[in-house]
């Protein structure tokens, strides 16, 4: 295989592993901060939704039952 063929083979990879390597090699700090803020926002929305639906009480009762 020539060097050019190796480079072309590497550049045509697809899948989760390739996307993960590309994300890890991204040196843009702004992108990482944006993803972090987005995850924090989604996590906060999930927690707020669970509180509104009374899920916290349910999990508390399950925890108490399991620890007894």
Protein Blocks (a to p, Z undefined) as FASTA:
>chain_A
ZZklmmmmmmmggcjklmmmmmmmpcbfklmmmmmmmmmmmmmmmmmmmmmnommmmmmm
mmmmmmZZ
